[in-house]
Amino acid sequence: QVHLVESGGGLVQPGGSTRLSCVATGRVFQIYVMGWYRQAPGKGRELVATINIGGTENYADSVKGRFTISRDKDTVYLQMNNLEPEDTAVYYCNSVLYGSLQYWGQGTQVTVSS
């Protein structure tokens, strides 16, 4: 089992920046992809960015050039720049293990508003 704990987020002004962190504990040696998803009010959960064990990054078109995902051992980060009101959502950390088992964090709210 893998346990994920997110931190960061909060209220940010349009055009501002913030960074999310997610620490993984447990069977972390079995993780091959970590990533971030988000869910806005009234919408489904969508992929934001992922990074695999080899360091390959993948981004949703809506965040390319603004968000950067990175990983340092058992922690994955999401640097979010030039934030827009449309980025307002609950952001969830995700890990995928060898064998395709997935785990989710509890989510952290990011609100972009003036």
PLY file of the C-alpha trace (Angstrom):
ply
format ascii 1.0
element vertex 114
property float x
property float y
property float z
element edge 113
property int vertex1
property int vertex2
end_header
0.00 0.00 0.00
1.06 3.59 -0.67
-0.07 6.61 1.34
-0.01 10.05 -0.32
-0.18 13.36 1.53
-0.53 16.63 -0.37
0.32 20.11 0.80
0.30 23.58 -0.69
-2.38 25.37 -2.62
-4.83 27.84 -1.15
-5.96 31.17 -2.54
-3.88 32.65 -5.36
-4.45 35.74 -7.47
-4.74 35.41 -11.25
-1.28 35.44 -12.77
0.23 34.23 -9.52
2.16 31.09 -8.67
2.06 28.34 -6.12
3.60 24.92 -5.60
1.98 21.69 -4.53
3.86 18.87 -2.84
2.95 15.23 -2.37
4.89 12.86 -0.14
4.54 9.14 -0.70
5.11 6.58 2.05
4.74 2.82 2.19
5.65 0.60 -0.76
7.18 3.48 -2.69
9.69 1.20 -4.43
6.77 -0.15 -6.48
5.75 3.27 -7.86
6.54 3.84 -11.53
4.34 6.90 -12.23
3.34 9.78 -10.00
1.10 12.60 -11.06
-1.45 15.28 -10.38
-5.11 15.35 -11.32
-7.72 17.96 -10.60
-11.47 18.23 -10.27
-13.29 21.52 -10.66
-16.81 22.04 -9.27
-19.37 20.21 -11.39
-16.72 18.55 -13.55
-14.96 15.23 -13.70
-11.45 14.52 -12.55
-8.86 15.31 -15.21
-5.17 14.68 -15.68
-2.86 17.64 -15.06
0.62 16.15 -15.26
2.52 12.92 -14.68
6.14 11.89 -14.34
7.40 8.34 -14.61
10.33 6.51 -13.03
12.51 7.49 -15.98
11.69 11.17 -15.58
9.41 11.45 -18.61
6.84 14.18 -18.10
3.35 14.42 -19.54
1.04 17.45 -19.37
-2.52 18.35 -20.20
-2.64 20.84 -23.06
-4.33 23.38 -20.82
-1.32 23.62 -18.49
1.61 23.20 -20.89
4.09 26.02 -20.51
2.61 27.10 -17.16
2.92 24.07 -14.89
5.98 21.94 -14.18
6.01 18.55 -12.51
9.11 17.24 -10.79
10.06 14.42 -8.47
12.66 14.11 -5.75
12.80 10.59 -4.34
9.39 9.97 -2.76
8.03 13.50 -3.22
6.38 14.89 -6.33
5.90 18.60 -6.90
3.68 20.68 -9.15
4.93 24.19 -9.77
2.03 26.25 -11.10
2.73 29.62 -12.71
0.55 32.19 -14.45
-2.52 30.75 -12.78
-5.95 31.37 -14.27
-9.39 31.26 -12.65
-10.03 28.11 -14.72
-7.30 26.37 -12.72
-9.49 26.50 -9.63
-10.03 22.92 -8.50
-9.20 20.30 -5.93
-5.82 18.85 -6.90
-5.16 15.19 -6.21
-1.85 13.39 -6.08
-1.80 9.99 -7.78
0.61 7.08 -7.85
0.56 4.07 -10.12
2.41 0.96 -9.09
3.81 -1.84 -11.18
0.77 -4.02 -11.77
-1.41 -0.90 -12.31
-2.63 -0.52 -8.74
-3.39 3.14 -8.07
-3.50 5.28 -4.97
-4.85 8.78 -4.40
-4.18 11.54 -1.93
-6.94 13.34 -0.07
-6.77 16.40 -2.32
-5.82 20.02 -1.78
-7.84 23.05 -2.86
-6.41 25.65 -5.22
-8.55 28.73 -5.74
-7.51 31.36 -8.28
-9.38 34.57 -7.64
-8.80 38.25 -7.09
0 1
1 2
2 3
3 4
4 5
5 6
6 7
7 8
8 9
9 10
10 11
11 12
12 13
13 14
14 15
15 16
16 17
17 18
18 19
19 20
20 21
21 22
22 23
23 24
24 25
25 26
26 27
27 28
28 29
29 30
30 31
31 32
32 33
33 34
34 35
35 36
36 37
37 38
38 39
39 40
40 41
41 42
42 43
43 44
44 45
45 46
46 47
47 48
48 49
49 50
50 51
51 52
52 53
53 54
54 55
55 56
56 57
57 58
58 59
59 60
60 61
61 62
62 63
63 64
64 65
65 66
66 67
67 68
68 69
69 70
70 71
71 72
72 73
73 74
74 75
75 76
76 77
77 78
78 79
79 80
80 81
81 82
82 83
83 84
84 85
85 86
86 87
87 88
88 89
89 90
90 91
91 92
92 93
93 94
94 95
95 96
96 97
97 98
98 99
99 100
100 101
101 102
102 103
103 104
104 105
105 106
106 107
107 108
108 109
109 110
110 111
111 112
112 113
